[in-house]
Structures are given as C-alpha cells and as structure tokens.
Amino acid sequence: MTPIALARGARSLRGQRMVGWPFLSIATGNRPFPPMSCSGHSTSTIGSPLGESHICDVCIVGGGTVGTALACALASSPAASSLKVALVEAGDLYRPLNAQEGIYSNRVSSLTQGTVGLLQEPFPERPQDLQVWERIEASRRLPYKKMQVWDAIGKGKIGFDAATIGADYIAYIVENNHLQAALVERLQEAENSVSVFNRAKVQSIMTEEGKGTTGWPIVQLEDGRTIQSRLLVGADGANSKVRTFAGIDSIGWDYSQMGVVATLKLAPGVENDTAWQRFLPTGPIALLPLNNGHSSLVWSITPTLASRVCSLPEAEFVELLNAACSSPWADVQYLCAQISPDGKPLVDFKEESTWGRQREAAYDPSSQPIPPQVVGVQTGSRAAFPLRLRNSEFYVKSRVALIGDAAHTVHPLAGQGLNLGLADAESLAQSITDGLQVGQDIGHIHLLEKYAQSRYLPNLAMMKAIDSIGRLFGTDLGPVAALRSFGLNLTNSLSPVKAQIMRYAGRSLI
Ligand SMILES: Cc1cc2nc3c(=O)[nH]c(=O)nc-3n(C[C@H](O)[C@H](O)[C@H](O)COP(=O)(O)OP(=O)(O)OC[C@H]3O[C@@H](n4cnc5c(N)ncnc54)[C@H](O)[C@@H]3O)c2cc1C
C-alpha cells in the first residue's frame, strides 16, 4: 500500500474515532511497540507492520541534542501530558557512552548560563525545564571562569572573568554525547509518552492528499513506515529534509572554512579554568578546557589546510598547534605552508616553532596571553566540519516548525549554535503548552508564529554579531588590525562594557 493510501485510511479513522482534543484515540491504535517506545505509550498505529502508519500530535524529525531536548520538554510538561509525540532519529540514540577516564569526545559544546539553567531542575514557572544536568557526570562538565581572546596581528587582547559579574562561571564545556545520553535517559523516565523511532531515516515527506496547506504532514521512513502528525518539527540539522518539504529557503553563505576539532593533552601542573581563543587572519583557534590535563580544540582553517593538518603526524600537529597559539603570524603561515598535500612535514616543526616562540617572548613577553602548552593529541580525535552561516527565511509554516541547526547555523567562534538551538526547543515547547491551555490547534500557524516571534530576532542578532566578529578579525590589513587592537584594548579597560558582553553572551535564552 502506498503512503497516500494509508493516509487516506488514517484520515477516515481519525474523523470517526477521535475523542477529546488534542488526544487521538483510534480503535486499531495504541498498540505498544516496545523496541521503539521509551515509555509506556506509543503513537496510534494502523496498517501492516511493514507499512505501519502511525498518527501522532507532534512528530520531531531529528534526535540530535535539540530534537531530543524538545521531546524531553514535551514529555516533562504536565500541560502537554495528553500529547502523543514521535521522535525520529536516523542514528542510534541508545549507543553506549564511552566514558573512559582520560578519553574525551572531540565534539564538545560551550554551554552558557542560560542553557545550564534550562538543563537543570525546573522552576515552578518553567515546568518544561529539562532536569538533565545532574545526570551528566560531574567530571564530564567543566565550568570555566575566565576567557582570554587576543589578536595574532597587533597587540589587541581582552580578558573576561566571571567574578566581575558576580558569577561562578562563564560557561561549561560538555561533551555533546554526554549531554545527549542524559537527555535520552531523561526521556526514558519521563511521565508522558514519546515514541522513539530509533535508527529510522526519513525518506520523504508529503501532505495529506487534497487538503492543501491545512493537511497533516506525512513522514515516510526508509523502512516503509509512515507517521502523520498535527505538527511536524524539523530538528534534522543543517540539511533539513523538513525545511525542504516546507519550501522554506535558507539564506546565508559558506565560510570556505573547516572547523578542525581534536582532544588535546596539556603539560601538567596547569589549572585549566580558562577558555583561550586567538584570532588568526585565517580564522580563530580555540582551546576549551575539559579538565586539568585536557582541552578541546576548535581551529577554523581553509579546507585544503584542514585536510593536511588532520593527516600530519601527531608530534608535528602538536608543534603546529603550539605555534598557532603563541608564535608570530608569519611563523604560523610559514609552518602551514610546510605540509605536503598528503600531510607530510617538509621542515623540522619542533625546531621552527621553538624558535618562533622564543622570538615572540624576547620581543615582548607581556604582549600576548600564554595558553597552556599542548603536549599530545588523543589518537583518532582529529576531525573537520564545514562552517557556514545560514538562517531560514521562516521558522514556521502551517503545521511545520524548524528548530536548531535546521533553522539556523552559525560559525562556532562564539560557541552559540547549540545554545540557540536549545533555546528554540524551550520556546517551542512553551508555545505548544500555552496553546494547549487555551484549546488551540498545535499545528496552527497562529500558535507557531508565537514561537517564531520569540526566536527569530534574537537569533538573527546573535548571528550578525558572530559574523561581524569573524569578518573584523579575518583580515591582516594594517589599518584594520590597528583599529581592532585599539578597540579590543579599549573594551578590555572598560569593565562595565565587558560585563555587558558577558551577560549578553551568557544568556542565550533572550
Ligand atoms: C566545530 C564545531 C564546534 C561547535 N561548538 C559549539 C559550542 O561550543 N557551543 C554551541 O552552542 N554550539 C557549538 N557548535 C554548534 C552545535 O554543534 C550545533 O549547533 C548543534 O549540534 C546542532 O544540534 P541539532 O540537534 O540542531 O542538529 P544536529 O546535531 O545536526 O542533529 C540533527 C539530527 O537529525 C538527524 N537526521 C538528519 N536527517 C535525518 C533524517 N532524514 N531522518 C532521521 N533523522 C535525521 C541526524 O542523524 C542528527 O542526529 C559547534 C559546531 C561545530 C561544527
């Protein structure tokens, strides 16, 4: 049977049997599907097992951090307890965590105070808060208290200290897979039902035949199952199928840069409570603290250099990083040019970078911050991701909402992408529960527009700020470099301005 034929069947059943808004009750439905379902209930089902047709209130495509967070928020909210929610993820949400001591994932996120608040226990006025923070092992979430940002060209630098705004920390560094595992654990314990379609890839999406824009979207999985929903949420990342289905344009550009990530071992004896970011004309390099012996690298460079750097022998890679963090820009450029296309070093990196650092120190030891020395890289932890800026023309259409990277992607230089996405999830959950309380159709554009209004402008403002910083530092032109050094040093001397910047970047939930 084709999906459309199944949908026809579903529609007539829905018309006859639905009792009580917004709950769906179907005579043939409510069959539990233990392997898919986190909690006791599942979506309503009709059809043969191979071509099963499910019907639910909210279908979330994409069980990345943002999609899973939305499922958790809906599963925890008393107001949304009657909703049937489906979460569809192509990957494996139940993949065991490799939590070996001293071994870290190369994908980490800097989580702002606003996000940490959202992940903690709920306040009475925010019942949908996620209650996952304590589930992340304390040793895998590190608060950093200081941040040093400086310019490789000129002498501009700025330092932030949480104490200046009376805070305990600026942000936390958490491995993405640990946050994700905590969300999945929470989902399994949540009171309300969420049906999880694990390792299930969406192949295509269509609308109920003959219903125009008011029709319910129908998601077809690669294994033939279909899910029809009152509201379809796209949390399926930058190349969102849901966004394409909704005909929503995504506006922006590629940075022609890759973000090279890796887990780094540091020289012993350093209290690692600072995030370091040095702006090179080719893009920033950041060391994010994981614990006293390890930091996580995010280095934005050209795709050609990224592929060479990822193939460099480990010892030379470490030398190159130390140079990129503290040697004069000309020396970094020189070393980068001394890597063959297949990642072989063409000069003695150790000798060259030691010489560069000594020269810098002799020149003016106080002119630049001194990040901890990198002494090793976790084998197999190097990887590169394309960097781009994109914002969807709209975040919502009738019966469709986009959240997280499906709605927008930003350069990682300010560590905001996931923070913005989690704020989207929180805001959409809030709009849905508000709408339910006054009996609104949760797929209706009027309800969804409340979500879009609360997130579009704040996201756009943050995206513009991040893009402007990238552009400002992306040139080594003398006058521009001199001006920005002046600006950085001036800002560094103005404590109230710095406090304002910290508060803005730390909130995210605007
Ligand atoms: C190098 C780097 C460093 C970063 N650092 C930070 C940081 O410090 N702080 C921060 O806030 N952000 C950071 N970000 C951004 C952050 O990683 C992303 O914004 C965030 O992971 C997006 O989450 P998401 O759930 O929206 O999308 P994704 O993580 O892309 O998840 C989408 C999910 O949808 C699933 N999916 C896709 N298509 C289908 C389909 N057809 N069927 C079923 N499932 C599907 C995928 O399997 C995936 O699980 C960084 C990004 C990069 C590249």
The ligand as a Gaussian input file, in Angstrom:
#p B3LYP/6-31G(d) Opt

LIG

0 1
 C       33.360000      22.536000      15.261000
 C       32.074000      22.955000      15.919000
 C       32.093000      23.418000      17.235000
 C       30.906000      23.836000      17.860000
 N       30.943000      24.311000      19.140000
 C       29.807000      24.744000      19.728000
 C       29.810000      25.264000      21.057000
 O       30.848000      25.344000      21.717000
 N       28.630000      25.691000      21.607000
 C       27.464000      25.629000      20.902000
 O       26.420000      26.051000      21.437000
 N       27.417000      25.143000      19.640000
 C       28.556000      24.695000      19.039000
 N       28.514000      24.191000      17.770000
 C       27.221000      24.092000      17.072000
 C       26.443000      22.855000      17.530000
 O       27.259000      21.703000      17.420000
 C       25.195000      22.681000      16.674000
 O       24.503000      23.905000      16.618000
 C       24.265000      21.636000      17.291000
 O       24.928000      20.406000      17.431000
 C       23.031000      21.456000      16.418000
 O       22.199000      20.484000      17.013000
 P       20.882000      19.987000      16.251000
 O       20.296000      18.940000      17.126000
 O       20.058000      21.154000      15.848000
 O       21.413000      19.366000      14.880000
 P       22.283000      18.060000      14.643000
 O       23.252000      17.847000      15.745000
 O       22.819000      18.183000      13.257000
 O       21.229000      16.872000      14.722000
 C       20.357000      16.571000      13.668000
 C       19.897000      15.134000      13.847000
 O       18.934000      14.834000      12.838000
 C       19.176000      13.535000      12.356000
 N       18.669000      13.472000      10.980000
 C       19.063000      14.210000       9.923000
 N       18.385000      13.861000       8.830000
 C       17.537000      12.878000       9.206000
 C       16.578000      12.091000       8.506000
 N       16.360000      12.245000       7.188000
 N       15.883000      11.160000       9.196000
 C       16.074000      10.987000      10.536000
 N       16.978000      11.701000      11.240000
 C       17.700000      12.632000      10.580000
 C       20.693000      13.367000      12.419000
 O       21.067000      11.998000      12.478000
 C       21.033000      14.124000      13.694000
 O       21.063000      13.284000      14.822000
 C       29.685000      23.779000      17.133000
 C       29.663000      23.308000      15.808000
 C       30.844000      22.901000      15.209000
 C       30.809000      22.404000      13.777000

